[in-house]
């Protein structure tokens, strides 16, 4: 019985022994091989590389960013043109920046944040629109690197046109 167990153990361990020795040998061969040089492209490949590709990859559309809500309007003083905003994160409000108020998915007013604050309340001046209590406030994202609009670039200055010469009637 003991012999049978011993034979089974040897049969199980025997196939794994050569694989261990083979791995060490393969690793030693891989380390000894020098790095292969990248072949230089042929003349034909260089010429074909200069031809524009008619099948351009589709660019992914930009992802929409959800607005980060700054707070909620709690009181509106239309006589003094300011609103009282309740917020949980006062550090997000930047004094002097323009914020927008939104009700039912529509922008209702434009507000300028002031430096006056009494946690958890902020005060903002009404620039335009008609805000009302309960509306949410957010700061619109500004693209850090806007692409220049070709139609917005100023036209180059035109040269003064030379006065037209009148052709005498005899030469007409």
mmCIF file of the C-alpha atoms, coordinates in Angstrom:
data_MODEL
# 
_entry.id   MODEL 
# 
loop_
_atom_site.group_PDB 
_atom_site.id 
_atom_site.type_symbol 
_atom_site.label_atom_id 
_atom_site.label_alt_id 
_atom_site.label_comp_id 
_atom_site.label_asym_id 
_atom_site.label_entity_id 
_atom_site.label_seq_id 
_atom_site.pdbx_PDB_ins_code 
_atom_site.Cartn_x 
_atom_site.Cartn_y 
_atom_site.Cartn_z 
_atom_site.occupancy 
_atom_site.B_iso_or_equiv 
_atom_site.pdbx_formal_charge 
_atom_site.auth_seq_id 
_atom_site.auth_comp_id 
_atom_site.auth_asym_id 
_atom_site.auth_atom_id 
_atom_site.pdbx_PDB_model_num 
ATOM 1   C CA . UNK A 1 1   ? 0.000   0.000   0.000   1.00 0.00 ? 1   UNK A CA 1 
ATOM 2   C CA . UNK A 1 2   ? 2.863   2.329   0.878   1.00 0.00 ? 2   UNK A CA 1 
ATOM 3   C CA . UNK A 1 3   ? 4.602   1.456   -2.364  1.00 0.00 ? 3   UNK A CA 1 
ATOM 4   C CA . UNK A 1 4   ? 1.496   2.323   -4.371  1.00 0.00 ? 4   UNK A CA 1 
ATOM 5   C CA . UNK A 1 5   ? 1.294   5.764   -2.715  1.00 0.00 ? 5   UNK A CA 1 
ATOM 6   C CA . UNK A 1 6   ? 4.965   6.364   -3.350  1.00 0.00 ? 6   UNK A CA 1 
ATOM 7   C CA . UNK A 1 7   ? 4.591   5.443   -7.025  1.00 0.00 ? 7   UNK A CA 1 
ATOM 8   C CA . UNK A 1 8   ? 1.593   7.768   -7.415  1.00 0.00 ? 8   UNK A CA 1 
ATOM 9   C CA . UNK A 1 9   ? 3.466   10.669  -5.810  1.00 0.00 ? 9   UNK A CA 1 
ATOM 10  C CA . UNK A 1 10  ? 6.464   10.132  -8.065  1.00 0.00 ? 10  UNK A CA 1 
ATOM 11  C CA . UNK A 1 11  ? 4.219   9.958   -11.160 1.00 0.00 ? 11  UNK A CA 1 
ATOM 12  C CA . UNK A 1 12  ? 2.526   13.212  -10.199 1.00 0.00 ? 12  UNK A CA 1 
ATOM 13  C CA . UNK A 1 13  ? 5.767   15.085  -9.468  1.00 0.00 ? 13  UNK A CA 1 
ATOM 14  C CA . UNK A 1 14  ? 7.801   13.680  -12.364 1.00 0.00 ? 14  UNK A CA 1 
ATOM 15  C CA . UNK A 1 15  ? 6.134   15.689  -15.214 1.00 0.00 ? 15  UNK A CA 1 
ATOM 16  C CA . UNK A 1 16  ? 6.557   18.972  -13.320 1.00 0.00 ? 16  UNK A CA 1 
ATOM 17  C CA . UNK A 1 17  ? 10.355  18.636  -12.894 1.00 0.00 ? 17  UNK A CA 1 
ATOM 18  C CA . UNK A 1 18  ? 11.411  19.184  -16.548 1.00 0.00 ? 18  UNK A CA 1 
ATOM 19  C CA . UNK A 1 19  ? 9.123   22.216  -16.899 1.00 0.00 ? 19  UNK A CA 1 
ATOM 20  C CA . UNK A 1 20  ? 10.872  24.007  -14.029 1.00 0.00 ? 20  UNK A CA 1 
ATOM 21  C CA . UNK A 1 21  ? 14.283  23.458  -15.587 1.00 0.00 ? 21  UNK A CA 1 
ATOM 22  C CA . UNK A 1 22  ? 13.003  24.570  -19.009 1.00 0.00 ? 22  UNK A CA 1 
ATOM 23  C CA . UNK A 1 23  ? 11.687  27.910  -17.683 1.00 0.00 ? 23  UNK A CA 1 
ATOM 24  C CA . UNK A 1 24  ? 15.052  28.875  -16.234 1.00 0.00 ? 24  UNK A CA 1 
ATOM 25  C CA . UNK A 1 25  ? 16.738  28.023  -19.504 1.00 0.00 ? 25  UNK A CA 1 
ATOM 26  C CA . UNK A 1 26  ? 14.232  30.078  -21.539 1.00 0.00 ? 26  UNK A CA 1 
ATOM 27  C CA . UNK A 1 27  ? 14.673  33.080  -19.255 1.00 0.00 ? 27  UNK A CA 1 
ATOM 28  C CA . UNK A 1 28  ? 18.454  32.875  -19.612 1.00 0.00 ? 28  UNK A CA 1 
ATOM 29  C CA . UNK A 1 29  ? 18.137  32.745  -23.433 1.00 0.00 ? 29  UNK A CA 1 
ATOM 30  C CA . UNK A 1 30  ? 15.782  35.744  -23.504 1.00 0.00 ? 30  UNK A CA 1 
ATOM 31  C CA . UNK A 1 31  ? 18.157  37.833  -21.381 1.00 0.00 ? 31  UNK A CA 1 
ATOM 32  C CA . UNK A 1 32  ? 21.152  36.907  -23.536 1.00 0.00 ? 32  UNK A CA 1 
ATOM 33  C CA . UNK A 1 33  ? 19.477  37.945  -26.854 1.00 0.00 ? 33  UNK A CA 1 
ATOM 34  C CA . UNK A 1 34  ? 20.308  41.482  -27.989 1.00 0.00 ? 34  UNK A CA 1 
ATOM 35  C CA . UNK A 1 35  ? 17.504  43.860  -28.893 1.00 0.00 ? 35  UNK A CA 1 
ATOM 36  C CA . UNK A 1 36  ? 16.566  43.689  -32.561 1.00 0.00 ? 36  UNK A CA 1 
ATOM 37  C CA . UNK A 1 37  ? 16.773  46.833  -34.645 1.00 0.00 ? 37  UNK A CA 1 
ATOM 38  C CA . UNK A 1 38  ? 13.596  48.169  -36.229 1.00 0.00 ? 38  UNK A CA 1 
ATOM 39  C CA . UNK A 1 39  ? 13.883  47.816  -40.004 1.00 0.00 ? 39  UNK A CA 1 
ATOM 40  C CA . UNK A 1 40  ? 13.869  51.016  -42.042 1.00 0.00 ? 40  UNK A CA 1 
ATOM 41  C CA . UNK A 1 41  ? 10.729  51.393  -44.200 1.00 0.00 ? 41  UNK A CA 1 
ATOM 42  C CA . UNK A 1 42  ? 11.224  50.785  -47.889 1.00 0.00 ? 42  UNK A CA 1 
ATOM 43  C CA . UNK A 1 43  ? 10.959  53.507  -50.550 1.00 0.00 ? 43  UNK A CA 1 
ATOM 44  C CA . UNK A 1 44  ? 7.490   52.266  -51.532 1.00 0.00 ? 44  UNK A CA 1 
ATOM 45  C CA . UNK A 1 45  ? 6.279   52.392  -47.922 1.00 0.00 ? 45  UNK A CA 1 
ATOM 46  C CA . UNK A 1 46  ? 7.623   55.932  -47.563 1.00 0.00 ? 46  UNK A CA 1 
ATOM 47  C CA . UNK A 1 47  ? 5.798   57.055  -50.730 1.00 0.00 ? 47  UNK A CA 1 
ATOM 48  C CA . UNK A 1 48  ? 2.546   55.399  -49.683 1.00 0.00 ? 48  UNK A CA 1 
ATOM 49  C CA . UNK A 1 49  ? 2.811   57.058  -46.273 1.00 0.00 ? 49  UNK A CA 1 
ATOM 50  C CA . UNK A 1 50  ? 2.597   60.485  -47.911 1.00 0.00 ? 50  UNK A CA 1 
ATOM 51  C CA . UNK A 1 51  ? -0.760  59.761  -49.591 1.00 0.00 ? 51  UNK A CA 1 
ATOM 52  C CA . UNK A 1 52  ? -3.679  61.068  -47.488 1.00 0.00 ? 52  UNK A CA 1 
ATOM 53  C CA . UNK A 1 53  ? -6.023  58.452  -46.075 1.00 0.00 ? 53  UNK A CA 1 
ATOM 54  C CA . UNK A 1 54  ? -9.556  58.823  -47.524 1.00 0.00 ? 54  UNK A CA 1 
ATOM 55  C CA . UNK A 1 55  ? -11.012 56.746  -44.689 1.00 0.00 ? 55  UNK A CA 1 
ATOM 56  C CA . UNK A 1 56  ? -10.655 58.959  -41.650 1.00 0.00 ? 56  UNK A CA 1 
ATOM 57  C CA . UNK A 1 57  ? -11.558 57.653  -38.233 1.00 0.00 ? 57  UNK A CA 1 
ATOM 58  C CA . UNK A 1 58  ? -14.681 59.149  -36.751 1.00 0.00 ? 58  UNK A CA 1 
ATOM 59  C CA . UNK A 1 59  ? -13.977 61.501  -33.901 1.00 0.00 ? 59  UNK A CA 1 
ATOM 60  C CA . UNK A 1 60  ? -15.826 60.814  -30.696 1.00 0.00 ? 60  UNK A CA 1 
ATOM 61  C CA . UNK A 1 61  ? -18.314 63.534  -29.786 1.00 0.00 ? 61  UNK A CA 1 
ATOM 62  C CA . UNK A 1 62  ? -17.436 65.560  -26.696 1.00 0.00 ? 62  UNK A CA 1 
ATOM 63  C CA . UNK A 1 63  ? -18.970 64.305  -23.497 1.00 0.00 ? 63  UNK A CA 1 
ATOM 64  C CA . UNK A 1 64  ? -21.520 66.555  -21.857 1.00 0.00 ? 64  UNK A CA 1 
ATOM 65  C CA . UNK A 1 65  ? -20.558 67.772  -18.401 1.00 0.00 ? 65  UNK A CA 1 
ATOM 66  C CA . UNK A 1 66  ? -23.270 67.966  -15.809 1.00 0.00 ? 66  UNK A CA 1 
ATOM 67  C CA . UNK A 1 67  ? -23.401 71.304  -14.005 1.00 0.00 ? 67  UNK A CA 1 
ATOM 68  C CA . UNK A 1 68  ? -22.036 71.358  -10.477 1.00 0.00 ? 68  UNK A CA 1 
ATOM 69  C CA . UNK A 1 69  ? -24.743 72.946  -8.397  1.00 0.00 ? 69  UNK A CA 1 
ATOM 70  C CA . UNK A 1 70  ? -23.486 75.677  -6.076  1.00 0.00 ? 70  UNK A CA 1 
ATOM 71  C CA . UNK A 1 71  ? -26.658 76.160  -4.075  1.00 0.00 ? 71  UNK A CA 1 
ATOM 72  C CA . UNK A 1 72  ? -30.324 77.139  -3.978  1.00 0.00 ? 72  UNK A CA 1 
ATOM 73  C CA . UNK A 1 73  ? -31.855 80.633  -3.874  1.00 0.00 ? 73  UNK A CA 1 
ATOM 74  C CA . UNK A 1 74  ? -33.641 81.144  -0.537  1.00 0.00 ? 74  UNK A CA 1 
ATOM 75  C CA . UNK A 1 75  ? -34.585 84.841  -0.807  1.00 0.00 ? 75  UNK A CA 1 
ATOM 76  C CA . UNK A 1 76  ? -34.787 87.473  -3.555  1.00 0.00 ? 76  UNK A CA 1 
ATOM 77  C CA . UNK A 1 77  ? -34.602 91.222  -2.876  1.00 0.00 ? 77  UNK A CA 1 
ATOM 78  C CA . UNK A 1 78  ? -35.574 92.788  -6.204  1.00 0.00 ? 78  UNK A CA 1 
ATOM 79  C CA . UNK A 1 79  ? -35.468 96.352  -4.788  1.00 0.00 ? 79  UNK A CA 1 
ATOM 80  C CA . UNK A 1 80  ? -31.764 96.009  -3.859  1.00 0.00 ? 80  UNK A CA 1 
ATOM 81  C CA . UNK A 1 81  ? -30.998 93.577  -6.737  1.00 0.00 ? 81  UNK A CA 1 
ATOM 82  C CA . UNK A 1 82  ? -29.493 90.716  -4.727  1.00 0.00 ? 82  UNK A CA 1 
ATOM 83  C CA . UNK A 1 83  ? -30.305 87.134  -3.773  1.00 0.00 ? 83  UNK A CA 1 
ATOM 84  C CA . UNK A 1 84  ? -29.521 85.010  -0.720  1.00 0.00 ? 84  UNK A CA 1 
ATOM 85  C CA . UNK A 1 85  ? -28.148 81.579  -1.643  1.00 0.00 ? 85  UNK A CA 1 
ATOM 86  C CA . UNK A 1 86  ? -27.968 78.561  0.665   1.00 0.00 ? 86  UNK A CA 1 
ATOM 87  C CA . UNK A 1 87  ? -25.047 76.247  -0.052  1.00 0.00 ? 87  UNK A CA 1 
ATOM 88  C CA . UNK A 1 88  ? -23.256 73.306  1.537   1.00 0.00 ? 88  UNK A CA 1 
ATOM 89  C CA . UNK A 1 89  ? -19.827 74.068  0.066   1.00 0.00 ? 89  UNK A CA 1 
ATOM 90  C CA . UNK A 1 90  ? -18.882 77.727  0.441   1.00 0.00 ? 90  UNK A CA 1 
ATOM 91  C CA . UNK A 1 91  ? -15.417 77.145  -0.993  1.00 0.00 ? 91  UNK A CA 1 
ATOM 92  C CA . UNK A 1 92  ? -16.916 76.464  -4.445  1.00 0.00 ? 92  UNK A CA 1 
ATOM 93  C CA . UNK A 1 93  ? -18.310 80.009  -4.774  1.00 0.00 ? 93  UNK A CA 1 
ATOM 94  C CA . UNK A 1 94  ? -15.812 82.386  -6.391  1.00 0.00 ? 94  UNK A CA 1 
ATOM 95  C CA . UNK A 1 95  ? -16.466 86.102  -5.696  1.00 0.00 ? 95  UNK A CA 1 
ATOM 96  C CA . UNK A 1 96  ? -16.798 88.168  -8.871  1.00 0.00 ? 96  UNK A CA 1 
ATOM 97  C CA . UNK A 1 97  ? -17.660 85.190  -11.099 1.00 0.00 ? 97  UNK A CA 1 
ATOM 98  C CA . UNK A 1 98  ? -20.923 84.930  -13.011 1.00 0.00 ? 98  UNK A CA 1 
ATOM 99  C CA . UNK A 1 99  ? -23.394 82.211  -12.021 1.00 0.00 ? 99  UNK A CA 1 
ATOM 100 C CA . UNK A 1 100 ? -26.691 81.176  -13.573 1.00 0.00 ? 100 UNK A CA 1 
ATOM 101 C CA . UNK A 1 101 ? -29.980 80.311  -11.901 1.00 0.00 ? 101 UNK A CA 1 
ATOM 102 C CA . UNK A 1 102 ? -32.075 77.512  -13.374 1.00 0.00 ? 102 UNK A CA 1 
ATOM 103 C CA . UNK A 1 103 ? -35.751 76.642  -12.973 1.00 0.00 ? 103 UNK A CA 1 
ATOM 104 C CA . UNK A 1 104 ? -37.356 73.694  -14.811 1.00 0.00 ? 104 UNK A CA 1 
ATOM 105 C CA . UNK A 1 105 ? -34.316 73.318  -17.069 1.00 0.00 ? 105 UNK A CA 1 
ATOM 106 C CA . UNK A 1 106 ? -34.353 76.956  -18.234 1.00 0.00 ? 106 UNK A CA 1 
ATOM 107 C CA . UNK A 1 107 ? -31.895 79.683  -17.258 1.00 0.00 ? 107 UNK A CA 1 
ATOM 108 C CA . UNK A 1 108 ? -33.844 82.424  -15.526 1.00 0.00 ? 108 UNK A CA 1 
ATOM 109 C CA . UNK A 1 109 ? -31.180 84.859  -14.283 1.00 0.00 ? 109 UNK A CA 1 
ATOM 110 C CA . UNK A 1 110 ? -27.520 85.768  -14.333 1.00 0.00 ? 110 UNK A CA 1 
ATOM 111 C CA . UNK A 1 111 ? -25.887 86.468  -10.952 1.00 0.00 ? 111 UNK A CA 1 
ATOM 112 C CA . UNK A 1 112 ? -22.505 87.817  -9.836  1.00 0.00 ? 112 UNK A CA 1 
ATOM 113 C CA . UNK A 1 113 ? -21.188 86.318  -6.603  1.00 0.00 ? 113 UNK A CA 1 
ATOM 114 C CA . UNK A 1 114 ? -20.074 88.775  -3.900  1.00 0.00 ? 114 UNK A CA 1 
ATOM 115 C CA . UNK A 1 115 ? -17.483 88.278  -1.173  1.00 0.00 ? 115 UNK A CA 1 
ATOM 116 C CA . UNK A 1 116 ? -20.190 88.621  1.505   1.00 0.00 ? 116 UNK A CA 1 
ATOM 117 C CA . UNK A 1 117 ? -20.879 85.281  3.143   1.00 0.00 ? 117 UNK A CA 1 
ATOM 118 C CA . UNK A 1 118 ? -22.298 83.985  6.382   1.00 0.00 ? 118 UNK A CA 1 
ATOM 119 C CA . UNK A 1 119 ? -22.169 80.152  6.315   1.00 0.00 ? 119 UNK A CA 1 
ATOM 120 C CA . UNK A 1 120 ? -24.218 78.452  4.941   1.00 0.00 ? 120 UNK A CA 1 
ATOM 121 C CA . UNK A 1 121 ? -25.446 81.536  3.064   1.00 0.00 ? 121 UNK A CA 1 
ATOM 122 C CA . UNK A 1 122 ? -23.929 83.526  0.187   1.00 0.00 ? 122 UNK A CA 1 
ATOM 123 C CA . UNK A 1 123 ? -25.029 86.782  -1.419  1.00 0.00 ? 123 UNK A CA 1 
ATOM 124 C CA . UNK A 1 124 ? -25.040 87.423  -5.166  1.00 0.00 ? 124 UNK A CA 1 
ATOM 125 C CA . UNK A 1 125 ? -25.992 90.499  -7.179  1.00 0.00 ? 125 UNK A CA 1 
ATOM 126 C CA . UNK A 1 126 ? -28.624 90.163  -9.914  1.00 0.00 ? 126 UNK A CA 1 
ATOM 127 C CA . UNK A 1 127 ? -27.080 91.060  -13.289 1.00 0.00 ? 127 UNK A CA 1 
ATOM 128 C CA . UNK A 1 128 ? -30.050 90.171  -15.479 1.00 0.00 ? 128 UNK A CA 1 
ATOM 129 C CA . UNK A 1 129 ? -33.222 88.108  -15.430 1.00 0.00 ? 129 UNK A CA 1 
ATOM 130 C CA . UNK A 1 130 ? -35.813 87.423  -12.765 1.00 0.00 ? 130 UNK A CA 1 
ATOM 131 C CA . UNK A 1 131 ? -34.699 84.796  -10.190 1.00 0.00 ? 131 UNK A CA 1 
ATOM 132 C CA . UNK A 1 132 ? -37.111 83.328  -7.688  1.00 0.00 ? 132 UNK A CA 1 
ATOM 133 C CA . UNK A 1 133 ? -36.724 81.339  -4.455  1.00 0.00 ? 133 UNK A CA 1 
ATOM 134 C CA . UNK A 1 134 ? -36.089 77.606  -4.907  1.00 0.00 ? 134 UNK A CA 1 
ATOM 135 C CA . UNK A 1 135 ? -34.062 77.914  -8.112  1.00 0.00 ? 135 UNK A CA 1 
ATOM 136 C CA . UNK A 1 136 ? -30.709 76.153  -8.334  1.00 0.00 ? 136 UNK A CA 1 
ATOM 137 C CA . UNK A 1 137 ? -27.455 78.050  -8.949  1.00 0.00 ? 137 UNK A CA 1 
ATOM 138 C CA . UNK A 1 138 ? -24.484 76.809  -10.966 1.00 0.00 ? 138 UNK A CA 1 
ATOM 139 C CA . UNK A 1 139 ? -21.324 78.214  -12.528 1.00 0.00 ? 139 UNK A CA 1 
ATOM 140 C CA . UNK A 1 140 ? -21.153 77.546  -16.266 1.00 0.00 ? 140 UNK A CA 1 
ATOM 141 C CA . UNK A 1 141 ? -18.016 75.712  -17.396 1.00 0.00 ? 141 UNK A CA 1 
ATOM 142 C CA . UNK A 1 142 ? -15.661 77.763  -19.536 1.00 0.00 ? 142 UNK A CA 1 
ATOM 143 C CA . UNK A 1 143 ? -13.580 75.895  -22.111 1.00 0.00 ? 143 UNK A CA 1 
ATOM 144 C CA . UNK A 1 144 ? -9.921  76.343  -21.030 1.00 0.00 ? 144 UNK A CA 1 
ATOM 145 C CA . UNK A 1 145 ? -8.560  76.310  -24.596 1.00 0.00 ? 145 UNK A CA 1 
ATOM 146 C CA . UNK A 1 146 ? -11.237 77.608  -26.963 1.00 0.00 ? 146 UNK A CA 1 
ATOM 147 C CA . UNK A 1 147 ? -10.675 77.024  -30.635 1.00 0.00 ? 147 UNK A CA 1 
ATOM 148 C CA . UNK A 1 148 ? -10.481 80.278  -32.557 1.00 0.00 ? 148 UNK A CA 1 
ATOM 149 C CA . UNK A 1 149 ? -13.546 81.005  -34.648 1.00 0.00 ? 149 UNK A CA 1 
ATOM 150 C CA . UNK A 1 150 ? -12.460 81.992  -38.150 1.00 0.00 ? 150 UNK A CA 1 
ATOM 151 C CA . UNK A 1 151 ? -15.474 84.285  -38.554 1.00 0.00 ? 151 UNK A CA 1 
ATOM 152 C CA . UNK A 1 152 ? -14.563 86.118  -35.320 1.00 0.00 ? 152 UNK A CA 1 
ATOM 153 C CA . UNK A 1 153 ? -11.049 87.055  -36.422 1.00 0.00 ? 153 UNK A CA 1 
ATOM 154 C CA . UNK A 1 154 ? -10.723 90.664  -37.539 1.00 0.00 ? 154 UNK A CA 1 
ATOM 155 C CA . UNK A 1 155 ? -10.376 91.231  -41.254 1.00 0.00 ? 155 UNK A CA 1 
ATOM 156 C CA . UNK A 1 156 ? -7.011  92.519  -42.398 1.00 0.00 ? 156 UNK A CA 1 
ATOM 157 C CA . UNK A 1 157 ? -6.887  96.241  -42.987 1.00 0.00 ? 157 UNK A CA 1 
ATOM 158 C CA . UNK A 1 158 ? -7.732  97.134  -46.586 1.00 0.00 ? 158 UNK A CA 1 
ATOM 159 C CA . UNK A 1 159 ? -5.361  99.264  -48.563 1.00 0.00 ? 159 UNK A CA 1 
ATOM 160 C CA . UNK A 1 160 ? -6.604  102.544 -49.791 1.00 0.00 ? 160 UNK A CA 1 
ATOM 161 C CA . UNK A 1 161 ? -7.813  102.117 -53.340 1.00 0.00 ? 161 UNK A CA 1 
ATOM 162 C CA . UNK A 1 162 ? -5.917  104.038 -55.970 1.00 0.00 ? 162 UNK A CA 1 
ATOM 163 C CA . UNK A 1 163 ? -8.009  106.743 -57.609 1.00 0.00 ? 163 UNK A CA 1 
ATOM 164 C CA . UNK A 1 164 ? -9.527  105.604 -60.868 1.00 0.00 ? 164 UNK A CA 1 
ATOM 165 C CA . UNK A 1 165 ? -8.144  107.190 -63.939 1.00 0.00 ? 165 UNK A CA 1 
ATOM 166 C CA . UNK A 1 166 ? -10.546 108.647 -66.384 1.00 0.00 ? 166 UNK A CA 1 
ATOM 167 C CA . UNK A 1 167 ? -9.951  107.572 -69.909 1.00 0.00 ? 167 UNK A CA 1 
ATOM 168 C CA . UNK A 1 168 ? -10.216 110.395 -72.426 1.00 0.00 ? 168 UNK A CA 1 
ATOM 169 C CA . UNK A 1 169 ? -13.055 109.914 -74.862 1.00 0.00 ? 169 UNK A CA 1 
ATOM 170 C CA . UNK A 1 170 ? -10.651 109.702 -77.781 1.00 0.00 ? 170 UNK A CA 1 
ATOM 171 C CA . UNK A 1 171 ? -9.131  106.471 -76.436 1.00 0.00 ? 171 UNK A CA 1 
ATOM 172 C CA . UNK A 1 172 ? -12.398 104.704 -75.758 1.00 0.00 ? 172 UNK A CA 1 
# 
